Amino acid sequence: MPKPLYGHEVVAVSWNRAVSTDRECEANRPHKIIENKEEKTCTLIDVAISADRNVVQKKKECGKEVKIKEFCTEIQRMWNMKCLYR
């Protein structure tokens, strides 16, 4: 089992880790968070695998995208970094 955080002077990668925010966010546990301290950017990666025939799953993906954007806004405000969502 890998450690939930890999740190370096320039880049830090974490996975399977909840992030505390000032405001309550439902999607505060993306699959991977990549922080580039030099460029002041943070990339959130959330993986979802769905079948094309599964319409309900598509609705869930859209709902999760809205929630992760809220979380991204909180990250930008708290960490003073530009946040990207993939």
Number of C-alpha atoms within 10 A of each C-alpha: 3 6 8 11 14 12 11 10 8 11 16 15 16 18 18 13 14 12 13 12 13 9 9 11 17 11 17 19 18 19 15 19 22 20 22 18 14 9 11 15 17 24 18 23 16 15 11 11 8 12 8 8 8 9 10 9 15 16 11 11 15 11 11 16 16 12 15 22 17 17 25 23 14 20 22 16 14 11 12 12 19 17 21 17 15 9
